[in-house]
């Protein structure tokens, strides 16, 4: 056997020695460079096990090409009774280096459950940035979720985008996840920010020491991965299904690989030209004003809370004058997180209330109770948020935001919108931008090309869904994106909030109809059929479950 040829084939450098280090390097090199395959059996080819034949096959054979799909065991738990197939999409880490290293992106394939499924698979593009595609498993497989109906006629592909989930390498930052987990401390917002920035620095240093190229994790690289998934699976086209940041990714695929897409569903769209931080301030303000107006127009809500805007101002002022400390119990794992609530943090709590569709109906009642000095319910939104960051790749989020977003945002633009929003929102929205900018100064990745800040032009059939109370990606973003999408349908779902395609039964019905025939005229009449019904009080059970200092009634 030509030993040098084998060592070259597995990428072994240096002189082999009879020691553990050589054995470890040989094992790693063999697994990473010589793929397992059983195609000879599938094609009824004779299998020859002689040393010469084996050498010819694994050493003299051409190296594996990329992109490629390698089937394998599922690395996340699949719900009982759900049929799923798993594997890895192997792609270049940096496509400007064709001989460079590869990365592995985890893929879960959920076959259609009904007869006569569409031949075009639907690729789910998760949000964040930094969420893994596998977060869609319960959403698409559990009957309690409206989105589970999509599998009746469509095969779904859940892609863990580069750096997220169980893809390899992972850009997760456990250093950042640990910042909130200090059960006996109640730091101020400034102290928390400083601790988080120290964690960002530590994560950045660790990933660089591990050899990761943080500049390779951009939306454009993500979009190329989606097209590579199509090529590796040998399908002609894909249907794209994106939520929040996933819509930005879907738009980039439409721009760079239009031939790869049959249709696109954009739920809570984030167009590339939108200013994520000044836009967030305006979106938060607009969502809050929409809630005030909707409550005033609802007799029951107006009687219960006759001047909600004034109550919001009173609550924020009271908490600024005398902050309180509450202990929120996470709904993910039950861990206790102390929270120091001042006016800025109260505004952030209301932002989360509007962002999460299930909490929107209780937002007026929470504001009113806070204005009356009853603060216990403020733990509710934090109970939903705390603990969820562990499922988000903060490193990937930083790489995307610091390449694709922050370089195109000016301090002047952010400050200019401060005069256009409610005074109580100014500290929270300015603080969010300042913190993002400080993170990016530490993350130190180059800015993306200017095209990443420009509208996407496409004539691929596109469905755009927006939620009435969305404080992050407002309905105005949907209208803005549609201006350059020639075959788009824009739908605003009354009573809904963020990601209405998965949270709203009407949204799912519209998505189903669209995917069946993207060129057909859509019936969107249900979009106005579910106006919000505001609660006039918050259930005591909800407060007890989320506030560690409130006994169960």
C-alpha positions as CSV (number, residue, x, y, z in Angstrom):
1,X,0.0,0.0,0.0
2,X,1.2,3.5,-0.8
3,X,1.2,4.9,2.7
4,X,2.1,8.4,1.6
5,X,-0.9,8.5,-0.8
6,X,-3.2,7.5,2.0
7,X,-1.8,10.1,4.4
8,X,-2.2,12.7,1.7
9,X,-5.8,11.6,1.1
10,X,-6.8,12.0,4.8
11,X,-4.9,15.3,5.1
12,X,-2.3,14.1,7.5
13,X,0.7,16.4,7.8
14,X,4.1,15.6,9.4
15,X,5.7,12.3,10.3
16,X,3.4,9.5,11.6
17,X,4.5,8.0,14.8
18,X,3.3,5.0,16.9
19,X,1.6,7.3,19.4
20,X,-1.9,8.4,20.5
21,X,-1.6,11.8,18.7
22,X,-1.0,10.2,15.3
23,X,-3.8,7.7,15.9
24,X,-6.2,10.5,16.8
25,X,-5.2,12.6,13.8
26,X,-5.6,9.6,11.5
27,X,-9.1,8.8,12.8
28,X,-10.2,12.4,12.4
29,X,-8.7,12.8,9.0
30,X,-10.3,9.5,7.7
31,X,-13.7,10.5,9.0
32,X,-13.5,14.1,7.6
33,X,-12.1,13.3,4.2
34,X,-13.4,9.9,3.2
35,X,-17.2,9.8,3.2
36,X,-19.2,6.7,4.1
37,X,-21.4,5.5,1.2
38,X,-23.3,2.3,0.3
39,X,-24.1,3.2,-3.3
40,X,-22.6,0.0,-4.7
41,X,-25.3,-2.0,-2.9
42,X,-28.0,0.3,-4.1
43,X,-26.8,0.0,-7.7
44,X,-26.2,-3.8,-7.5
45,X,-22.5,-3.4,-8.1
46,X,-20.2,-6.2,-7.0
47,X,-18.4,-5.4,-3.7
48,X,-14.7,-6.3,-3.7
49,X,-12.9,-6.4,-0.3
50,X,-9.4,-7.0,-1.5
51,X,-6.7,-4.6,-0.2
52,X,-6.0,-3.3,-3.7
53,X,-9.7,-2.7,-4.5
54,X,-10.2,-1.0,-1.1
55,X,-7.2,1.2,-1.7
56,X,-8.4,2.2,-5.1
57,X,-11.8,3.1,-3.8
58,X,-10.8,5.2,-0.8
59,X,-7.5,6.7,-1.9
60,X,-7.4,6.9,-5.7
61,X,-11.0,8.0,-5.8
62,X,-11.6,11.7,-6.4
63,X,-12.2,13.7,-3.2
64,X,-15.9,14.2,-2.4
65,X,-17.5,17.2,-4.0
66,X,-19.4,20.0,-2.3
67,X,-22.1,20.7,-1.9
68,X,-23.2,17.3,-0.9
69,X,-25.8,15.8,1.4
70,X,-24.9,13.0,3.8
71,X,-27.7,11.1,5.5
72,X,-27.2,10.3,9.2
73,X,-28.9,10.0,12.5
74,X,-31.0,12.8,13.9
75,X,-29.1,14.8,16.5
76,X,-32.2,16.4,18.0
77,X,-35.1,14.6,19.6
78,X,-37.9,13.8,17.1
79,X,-41.4,13.8,18.5
80,X,-42.9,10.4,19.0
81,X,-44.8,9.1,16.0
82,X,-43.3,11.7,13.6
83,X,-41.5,10.4,10.6
84,X,-38.3,12.3,9.9
85,X,-35.1,11.8,8.0
86,X,-31.9,13.6,9.0
87,X,-28.5,14.4,7.6
88,X,-25.9,17.1,7.0
89,X,-25.5,19.5,4.1
90,X,-21.7,19.8,3.6
91,X,-20.7,23.2,2.1
92,X,-17.7,25.4,1.8
93,X,-17.1,27.7,4.8
94,X,-15.9,30.4,2.4
95,X,-16.9,30.0,-1.3
96,X,-14.1,32.3,-2.3
97,X,-11.7,29.4,-1.3
98,X,-12.8,26.4,-3.3
99,X,-10.1,24.3,-1.6
100,X,-10.9,25.6,1.9
101,X,-12.5,23.9,4.8
102,X,-16.1,22.7,4.8
103,X,-18.9,23.1,7.4
104,X,-21.8,20.8,8.1
105,X,-25.4,22.1,8.3
106,X,-28.0,19.9,10.0
107,X,-31.1,19.2,8.0
108,X,-34.4,17.5,9.1
109,X,-36.7,16.3,6.4
110,X,-40.4,15.9,7.4
111,X,-42.2,14.1,4.6
112,X,-45.7,15.2,3.7
113,X,-48.4,13.3,5.6
114,X,-51.2,13.4,2.9
115,X,-51.6,11.9,-0.5
116,X,-50.3,13.6,-3.7
117,X,-47.8,16.0,-2.0
118,X,-46.2,18.8,-3.9
119,X,-43.0,17.9,-5.6
120,X,-41.4,21.1,-4.4
121,X,-40.2,20.9,-0.8
122,X,-40.7,23.9,1.6
123,X,-37.5,25.1,3.3
124,X,-38.1,26.6,6.7
125,X,-35.8,29.6,7.4
126,X,-35.8,30.4,11.1
127,X,-35.4,33.9,12.6
128,X,-33.1,35.6,15.1
129,X,-30.7,35.8,13.4
130,X,-29.3,32.8,15.3
131,X,-32.3,30.5,15.6
132,X,-31.9,26.9,14.4
133,X,-34.3,25.4,12.0
134,X,-35.0,22.6,14.4
135,X,-37.1,25.0,16.5
136,X,-39.8,24.4,13.9
137,X,-40.1,20.7,14.9
138,X,-42.9,21.2,17.5
139,X,-44.5,23.9,15.4
140,X,-44.8,21.7,12.3
141,X,-45.5,18.4,14.0
142,X,-47.8,19.1,16.9
143,X,-51.5,19.3,16.2
144,X,-52.0,22.1,18.7
145,X,-50.0,24.4,16.4
146,X,-51.9,25.6,13.3
147,X,-48.7,25.3,11.2
148,X,-48.8,21.5,11.5
149,X,-51.4,21.6,8.7
150,X,-48.7,22.6,6.2
151,X,-47.3,19.0,6.1
152,X,-50.5,17.6,4.7
153,X,-49.4,18.5,1.2
154,X,-45.8,19.6,1.5
155,X,-42.4,18.0,2.5
156,X,-40.7,20.4,4.9
157,X,-36.9,20.9,5.2
158,X,-35.7,22.3,8.5
159,X,-32.3,23.8,8.0
160,X,-30.0,24.7,10.9
161,X,-28.3,27.7,9.3
162,X,-24.6,27.9,9.5
163,X,-23.4,28.4,13.1
164,X,-26.8,27.5,14.6
165,X,-28.4,24.6,16.3
166,X,-26.5,21.3,15.8
167,X,-24.7,22.5,12.7
168,X,-20.9,22.3,12.9
169,X,-19.2,24.4,13.9
170,X,-21.5,26.1,16.3
171,X,-21.2,29.8,17.0
172,X,-23.2,29.5,20.2
173,X,-21.9,31.7,23.1
174,X,-22.6,30.0,26.4
175,X,-20.6,32.9,27.9
176,X,-23.5,35.2,27.1
177,X,-26.2,32.8,28.1
178,X,-24.8,32.7,31.6
179,X,-25.0,36.4,32.2
180,X,-28.7,36.4,33.3
181,X,-28.3,33.3,35.4
182,X,-27.3,35.1,38.7
183,X,-30.2,34.3,41.0
184,X,-28.9,36.3,44.0
185,X,-28.0,39.5,42.2
186,X,-30.0,42.4,40.8
187,X,-27.7,44.5,38.6
188,X,-28.8,47.7,36.9
189,X,-29.2,47.8,33.1
190,X,-25.7,49.3,32.8
191,X,-24.1,46.7,35.0
192,X,-25.9,43.9,33.0
193,X,-24.7,45.5,29.7
194,X,-21.1,45.5,31.0
195,X,-21.2,41.9,32.0
196,X,-22.7,40.9,28.7
197,X,-20.0,42.8,26.8
198,X,-17.4,41.0,28.8
199,X,-19.1,37.7,27.8
200,X,-19.1,38.8,24.1
201,X,-15.4,39.5,24.3
202,X,-14.8,36.0,25.9
203,X,-16.9,34.3,23.3
204,X,-15.2,36.1,20.4
205,X,-11.8,35.2,21.7
206,X,-12.7,31.6,22.2
207,X,-14.2,31.2,18.7
208,X,-11.1,32.8,17.1
209,X,-8.8,30.5,19.1
210,X,-10.8,27.6,17.8
211,X,-10.1,28.8,14.2
212,X,-13.5,30.1,13.3
213,X,-13.8,32.7,10.6
214,X,-16.5,34.9,12.0
215,X,-16.7,36.9,8.8
216,X,-18.0,33.8,6.9
217,X,-21.4,34.0,8.7
218,X,-23.5,36.5,6.7
219,X,-26.9,36.5,5.1
220,X,-25.4,36.1,1.7
221,X,-23.4,33.0,2.7
222,X,-26.6,31.7,4.3
223,X,-28.5,32.2,1.0
224,X,-25.8,30.3,-0.9
225,X,-26.3,27.5,1.6
226,X,-30.0,27.3,0.8
227,X,-29.2,27.1,-2.9
228,X,-26.6,24.4,-2.2
229,X,-29.2,22.4,-0.3
230,X,-31.4,22.4,-3.5
231,X,-28.4,21.3,-5.6
232,X,-27.3,18.6,-3.1
233,X,-30.8,17.1,-2.9
234,X,-31.3,17.3,-6.7
235,X,-34.5,19.2,-6.7
236,X,-35.4,21.8,-9.4
237,X,-36.8,24.5,-7.1
238,X,-37.7,25.3,-3.5
239,X,-40.6,27.0,-1.7
240,X,-39.2,29.3,0.9
241,X,-40.9,29.9,4.3
242,X,-39.2,32.5,6.4
243,X,-40.2,34.2,9.7
244,X,-38.7,37.4,11.0
245,X,-34.9,37.3,10.1
246,X,-35.7,34.3,8.0
247,X,-37.6,36.6,5.6
248,X,-34.4,38.7,5.1
249,X,-32.6,35.4,4.3
250,X,-35.4,34.4,1.9
251,X,-35.3,37.8,0.1
252,X,-31.5,37.3,-0.3
253,X,-32.1,33.9,-1.9
254,X,-34.6,35.5,-4.2
255,X,-32.0,38.1,-5.2
256,X,-29.0,35.8,-5.7
257,X,-30.7,32.6,-6.8
258,X,-34.0,33.4,-8.4
259,X,-34.0,30.3,-10.5
260,X,-34.0,28.2,-7.3
261,X,-37.3,29.5,-6.0
262,X,-40.8,28.6,-7.0
263,X,-42.5,30.8,-4.3
264,X,-41.7,32.5,-1.0
265,X,-43.7,33.1,2.1
266,X,-42.5,36.0,4.2
267,X,-44.0,36.2,7.7
268,X,-43.1,39.5,9.5
269,X,-40.8,40.6,6.8
270,X,-37.5,42.4,7.4
271,X,-36.5,44.0,4.1
272,X,-32.7,44.6,3.7
273,X,-33.2,48.4,3.2
274,X,-35.0,48.8,6.6
275,X,-32.9,50.4,9.3
276,X,-33.1,47.8,12.0
277,X,-32.6,50.1,14.9
278,X,-34.2,53.4,14.1
279,X,-36.9,51.3,12.4
280,X,-37.4,49.3,15.6
281,X,-38.0,52.5,17.5
282,X,-40.6,53.6,15.1
283,X,-42.2,50.2,14.9
284,X,-42.4,49.9,18.7
285,X,-44.0,53.3,18.9
286,X,-46.5,52.5,16.1
287,X,-47.5,49.2,17.7
288,X,-48.0,50.9,21.1
289,X,-50.1,53.7,19.5
290,X,-52.1,51.0,17.6
291,X,-52.8,49.2,20.9
292,X,-53.9,52.5,22.6
293,X,-56.2,53.3,19.7
294,X,-57.7,49.8,19.5
295,X,-58.4,49.8,23.2
296,X,-60.1,53.2,23.0
297,X,-62.3,52.0,20.2
298,X,-63.3,48.8,22.2
299,X,-66.1,49.7,24.7
300,X,-65.1,47.1,27.2
301,X,-61.4,48.0,27.1
302,X,-62.1,51.7,27.1
303,X,-64.3,51.4,30.2
304,X,-61.7,49.4,32.0
305,X,-58.8,51.5,30.9
306,X,-60.1,54.9,29.9
307,X,-56.7,56.6,29.4
308,X,-54.2,54.0,28.7
309,X,-51.6,56.3,27.2
310,X,-51.5,58.3,30.4
311,X,-51.3,55.2,32.5
312,X,-48.3,54.0,30.5
313,X,-46.5,57.3,31.2
314,X,-47.5,57.2,34.9
315,X,-46.2,53.6,35.3
316,X,-42.8,54.4,33.6
317,X,-42.3,57.6,35.7
318,X,-43.1,55.8,38.9
319,X,-40.6,53.0,38.1
320,X,-38.0,55.5,37.1
321,X,-38.4,57.3,40.5
322,X,-38.5,54.1,42.5
323,X,-37.3,51.0,40.7
324,X,-38.5,47.6,42.0
325,X,-36.9,44.2,41.9
326,X,-39.0,41.2,40.9
327,X,-38.1,37.6,40.6
328,X,-39.2,36.1,37.3
329,X,-39.6,32.3,36.9
330,X,-38.6,31.2,33.5
331,X,-41.2,29.1,31.6
332,X,-38.2,27.3,30.1
333,X,-36.7,25.2,32.9
334,X,-38.2,27.1,35.8
335,X,-35.0,29.0,36.8
336,X,-35.4,32.2,38.8
337,X,-34.1,35.4,37.4
338,X,-34.1,38.7,39.4
339,X,-35.1,41.7,37.4
340,X,-34.6,45.3,38.4
341,X,-37.5,47.2,36.8
342,X,-37.1,50.9,36.1
343,X,-38.8,52.9,33.3
344,X,-36.5,51.6,30.6
345,X,-37.0,48.0,31.6
346,X,-40.8,48.5,31.9
347,X,-40.8,49.8,28.3
348,X,-38.9,46.6,27.3
349,X,-41.5,44.5,29.1
350,X,-44.2,46.1,27.1
351,X,-42.2,45.5,23.9
352,X,-42.1,41.8,24.7
353,X,-45.9,41.8,25.5
354,X,-46.6,43.2,22.1
355,X,-44.1,40.9,20.4
356,X,-45.5,37.6,21.7
357,X,-49.0,37.0,20.2
358,X,-50.4,35.2,23.2
359,X,-49.6,38.2,25.5
360,X,-50.9,41.0,23.4
361,X,-54.5,40.8,24.8
362,X,-53.2,41.3,28.4
363,X,-51.0,44.3,27.6
364,X,-53.6,47.0,28.6
365,X,-54.2,45.3,31.9
366,X,-50.5,45.0,32.7
367,X,-50.0,48.8,32.0
368,X,-53.0,49.7,34.2
369,X,-51.9,47.6,37.1
370,X,-48.4,49.1,37.0
371,X,-49.8,52.6,36.9
372,X,-51.7,51.7,40.1
373,X,-48.5,50.5,41.8
374,X,-49.2,46.8,41.3
375,X,-46.0,45.5,39.6
376,X,-46.2,41.7,40.2
377,X,-47.5,41.0,36.6
378,X,-44.4,42.6,35.0
379,X,-42.7,39.2,35.4
380,X,-44.9,37.7,32.8
381,X,-43.1,38.8,29.6
382,X,-39.7,38.0,31.2
383,X,-40.8,34.5,32.1
384,X,-41.4,33.9,28.4
385,X,-38.0,35.4,27.4
386,X,-35.5,34.3,30.0
387,X,-34.0,30.9,29.2
388,X,-34.8,31.1,25.5
389,X,-31.4,32.6,24.5
390,X,-29.8,29.3,25.1
391,X,-31.5,28.1,21.9
392,X,-30.1,31.0,19.9
393,X,-26.5,31.1,18.5
394,X,-25.5,34.5,19.8
395,X,-22.2,34.4,17.8
396,X,-24.0,33.8,14.5
397,X,-26.4,36.6,15.5
398,X,-23.5,39.0,16.1
399,X,-21.8,38.1,12.8
400,X,-24.9,38.8,10.8
401,X,-25.9,41.9,12.6
402,X,-22.4,43.3,12.7
403,X,-21.8,42.6,9.0
404,X,-25.3,43.2,7.4
405,X,-27.0,45.8,9.7
406,X,-24.9,48.0,12.0
407,X,-22.5,49.3,9.2
408,X,-25.6,50.8,7.4
409,X,-27.1,52.5,10.5
410,X,-26.0,56.0,11.4
411,X,-26.1,57.5,14.9
412,X,-27.8,60.6,13.4
413,X,-30.7,58.5,12.1
414,X,-31.2,56.8,15.4
415,X,-31.2,60.0,17.3
416,X,-33.5,61.7,14.7
417,X,-36.3,59.3,15.4
418,X,-36.1,59.9,19.2
419,X,-38.2,63.0,18.7
420,X,-40.9,61.0,16.8
421,X,-41.6,58.5,19.5
422,X,-43.1,58.5,23.0
423,X,-40.7,59.9,25.5
424,X,-41.0,56.7,27.6
425,X,-39.6,54.6,24.8
426,X,-36.5,56.7,24.1
427,X,-34.1,55.3,26.7
428,X,-35.0,51.7,25.7
429,X,-34.7,52.2,21.9
430,X,-31.5,54.3,22.1
431,X,-30.1,51.8,24.6
432,X,-30.8,48.9,22.3
433,X,-28.8,50.6,19.5
434,X,-25.9,51.7,21.7
435,X,-25.5,48.1,23.1
436,X,-25.6,46.6,19.6
437,X,-23.0,49.0,18.4
438,X,-20.8,48.2,21.4
439,X,-21.1,44.4,20.7
440,X,-20.1,45.0,17.1
441,X,-17.0,46.9,18.1
442,X,-15.9,43.8,20.0
443,X,-17.0,41.3,17.3
444,X,-14.9,43.1,14.7
445,X,-16.1,41.6,11.4
446,X,-16.0,43.5,8.1
447,X,-19.1,45.2,6.7
448,X,-21.0,43.5,3.9
449,X,-21.2,45.0,0.4
450,X,-23.7,47.9,-0.1
451,X,-26.1,45.6,-1.9
452,X,-27.1,44.1,1.5
453,X,-28.8,47.4,2.3
454,X,-30.8,47.7,-0.9
455,X,-34.3,46.5,-1.9
456,X,-34.7,43.1,-3.5
457,X,-36.2,43.1,-6.9
458,X,-38.0,39.9,-7.9
459,X,-41.0,38.6,-9.9
460,X,-41.2,35.3,-8.0
461,X,-44.6,34.8,-6.4
462,X,-44.4,36.0,-2.9
463,X,-46.8,36.1,0.0
464,X,-46.1,38.8,2.7
465,X,-47.9,38.4,6.1
466,X,-47.8,41.1,8.8
467,X,-49.3,41.3,12.3
468,X,-51.3,44.4,13.4
469,X,-49.4,44.8,16.7
470,X,-45.9,43.7,15.7
471,X,-43.4,46.0,17.4
472,X,-40.4,44.6,15.5
473,X,-41.4,44.1,11.9
474,X,-44.4,46.4,11.4
475,X,-47.0,46.1,8.6
476,X,-45.3,49.1,6.9
477,X,-42.3,46.8,6.2
478,X,-44.5,44.5,4.3
479,X,-45.7,47.4,2.1
480,X,-42.1,48.6,1.6
481,X,-40.9,45.2,0.6
482,X,-43.8,44.7,-1.9
483,X,-42.8,47.8,-3.9
484,X,-40.0,45.8,-5.6
485,X,-41.6,42.4,-5.6
486,X,-43.7,42.4,-8.7
487,X,-45.9,39.4,-7.9
488,X,-46.4,39.8,-4.2
489,X,-49.6,39.7,-2.1
490,X,-49.6,41.7,1.1
491,X,-51.8,40.7,4.0
492,X,-52.1,42.3,7.4
493,X,-53.8,40.1,10.0
494,X,-55.9,42.0,12.4
495,X,-55.4,41.1,16.0
496,X,-52.1,39.3,15.3
497,X,-48.5,40.2,16.1
498,X,-45.1,38.8,15.3
499,X,-44.9,35.8,12.8
500,X,-48.6,35.5,12.0
501,X,-47.9,32.7,9.4
502,X,-47.3,30.3,12.3
503,X,-49.3,31.8,15.1
504,X,-52.6,32.6,13.4
505,X,-55.0,29.9,12.0
506,X,-56.0,32.4,9.3
507,X,-52.4,32.9,8.4
508,X,-51.8,29.2,8.1
509,X,-54.9,28.9,5.9
510,X,-53.7,31.6,3.6
511,X,-50.2,30.1,3.4
512,X,-51.6,26.7,2.5
513,X,-53.7,28.2,-0.3
514,X,-50.7,30.1,-1.6
515,X,-48.3,27.1,-1.6
516,X,-50.9,25.0,-3.5
517,X,-50.9,27.5,-6.4
518,X,-48.7,30.6,-6.0
519,X,-50.1,32.1,-9.2
520,X,-53.7,31.9,-8.2
521,X,-55.7,34.8,-6.6
522,X,-55.8,34.4,-2.9
523,X,-58.8,34.6,-0.6
524,X,-57.5,36.6,2.3
525,X,-60.9,37.6,3.8
526,X,-60.2,35.8,7.1
527,X,-57.5,38.4,7.8
528,X,-60.1,40.7,9.3
529,X,-62.2,38.0,11.1
530,X,-60.3,37.8,14.4
531,X,-60.1,41.3,15.9
532,X,-58.3,41.3,19.3
533,X,-60.3,41.0,22.5
534,X,-58.4,42.7,25.3
535,X,-58.6,41.1,28.8
536,X,-59.7,43.5,31.5
537,X,-57.6,41.7,34.1
538,X,-54.6,39.3,34.3
539,X,-55.4,35.9,35.7
540,X,-53.9,35.4,39.2
541,X,-52.6,32.0,38.0
542,X,-50.5,33.6,35.3
543,X,-48.8,35.9,37.8
544,X,-48.2,33.1,40.3
545,X,-46.6,30.9,37.6
546,X,-44.2,33.6,36.4
547,X,-43.5,35.6,39.7
548,X,-41.5,33.6,42.2
549,X,-42.6,35.8,45.1
550,X,-46.4,35.3,44.5
551,X,-47.9,32.2,46.0
552,X,-50.1,29.9,43.9
553,X,-53.8,30.9,44.5
